[in-house]
Amino acid sequence: MNWIVFLVASLLALMLEAGLDGLLRLGNVVPAMTLILAVHVAWSAPRGVVPWAMLVLGFGQDMTRPFPVGQGGDLPLLGPGCLGYVAVGYVCLHLRPQLRRASPVAMVLMTMAAGIFMHLVVVALVTARGLAFLTGEPVEGWNAPDELVRRFLSLLYTAVLAAPIGGLLERTNKLWRFSLNKAGPSRVRRLH
């Protein structure tokens, strides 16, 4: 996989989420462009690359989405997004043999399945932060049931956008060079 293309695409996805937040917002629901990118990468990249790529996307998500923690300040919480995106990679790696890759319906289904696991992991970890026996300060105003409903609605919105955006990403596969890493061991040519 071409990591430069991946990093540029990751930055673009994070900037689109932040920049188009007001334009694409429906109530308090915003689509997750990084989730669509994560599904595309986890579906196409070699198995050994997927966890690392998901950690990068999760780190970017954690750094750009701070939570209100402590004395009136918003702080990035490293971990929930990283582990949530690792769950995305895990789900995609296990589902990708069952679904036809170029199908828009398959992209929507994969985004829904992966997104459910990602959001469950993130909500569980942020909720666990507020438990009395842990040393971290709870996130102010955090309500797990409300957050699950909001994230599910966001996931539905993201899944609707997954078909056209996934189709565009599919057309860029030559730039990503996914197949170069899948070829297996290189063969040495004999010189006569």
N, C-alpha and C positions, 0 to 999 in steps of 0.2 A: 504494500500500500504506500502511496505517496503521502508522507506525513505533512509536507508543506501544503498540499491541497487540502488535507484534512484540517490543519490548523486554520487556514484561511476560511474554509467553510464553517468551522466552529465559531470563529470570530464573527462571521457574517450572520450566522444563526442567532448568536447572543445579541448582536446589535439590532437585528430585526425584531427580536422579542422586546428589547428595551425601547427601540425607536418607534415601532408601530403599535406600541402598547395602547396608546389613546385611540388610534385609528381602528384597530381590530377589536377593541374591547366591546363586549356585550354584557352590560351590567358590571359584575365583578369577575367576569370570565374572560381569559386571554388564552389564545392558542400557544402551544409550546413548540416552536420551530426546532429547538435542539432535540426534542424527542423524535421528530420526523427524521432529522439527520442521523440520530443514533440508531434508529431502526434501519435506515439505509446502509449505514456502515456495518452494523452487526449482521445484516443479511448478506452482505457482499464480501466483506473482508475475511482473510484467513482466520481460523479459530484462535491462534495464538496472539493475534493482534487485537482482537475484539475487547478483552478486558482492559487493556491499556488505553485504548481509544475511549472506552466508556468512563474510565477514571478521569481522563482529561475533560470530557464533556461535563461530568459531574462536578469537577473542581471549578470549571467556569460557571456552572449554574450556582454553586455555593457562593462563589465570590460576588456574583452580580445580584443575588437575591438575599439581602441581609434581613435578619429578624430583629424585632424590638426586644432586646435583652438588657437587663440591668437598669442603670440609672438614666433612663430616657434616651438611650443611644441605640442605633441600629448597628448590629454587628453581624458579619458573615459567620455562619456556623459551618465549619468544614466537617464533612462526613455524611450528612443525610443525602445530599445530592450525589455525592460520589458513590455511595453504596446503592442508592436508587438506580443510578445508571448502570452499575455493575449488574443489578437485577435485570435491567433491560437487555443487556448483552446475553445474559444467561438464558432468558426466555427466548430471545431471537435465535440463538444457536440451537436450541432444542426444537423450535418450530420451523426453522427454515427448510429442512428436508421435506416437510409435509405440504408446503405451499409453493405455488408457481410464482417465481420472482417477478416477472414482468406484468403481472395482473394488478390493476388498481384496487380491486376488491381485496386481494391478498395483502396489499400494503395497508389498507384500512384495518383489516383484521389483526395484522401483526402489530400495528400501532396501538390498537385497543388493548390487546393482550399484554404487551410490554408495558404500556402506560399504567395499567391497573397495578401491576407488581411494583413499578417504580413509585407510584403515589402511596401505596400501602407501606412501603419501606420508609419513605420520607416522613409520612405522618406518624408512624410508629416511633421512629427515632426522635423526632422533635417532641412528641408527647412524652417519651421516656425521660427526656431531659428535665421535665417538670416534676418527676417523682421525688418524694421526700428523701429517700435514702441515697440519691445521687447528689454530687456536689455542685453540679452546674445550676445556674439560675434558670428558672422556667421562662419560656417565651411569653411576653406580656400579651394578653388578649387571645391566647391560643385556645381554640376549642376544637378538639379532634373531630367530632361528628360534623360540625359546620365546615371544617376544612376538607373532609372527605367528600361532602356534597359539592363544594366549589371545585375541587380538583376533578371530580367525575364529570361535571359539566364542561370544564376546560378540556378534558380528555375527549369528550364527544366532539367539541369544536375542532380540536387538533386532528381527530380522525377524519373529519370532513375535508380538511385541507391536505391530509396526507396523500390522497389520490393524485391531485394535480402536482403537488410539490415533489412527491415521490417519482412521478413520471419525468419531471425535469431533472431530478438527481440521477435517474436511471440513464438519461442521455449523456451524462457527464462521466460515465464509468471509465472511458479511455483515459481521462485525466487522472483518475484515482489509481490506476494500474493495480487493481485488485487481483487480476489473474496472474500477474508475474510471480507473486508469492505462492500461488497454489500449484505451480508447475512441478514441484517436488525437486529432488536433487538434480543438479545440472549434469549433463553428460559431457565428458571431456572428449573433444575430437582428437582423433589420432592423426598425427602428421606422418605422411609417407615420404 
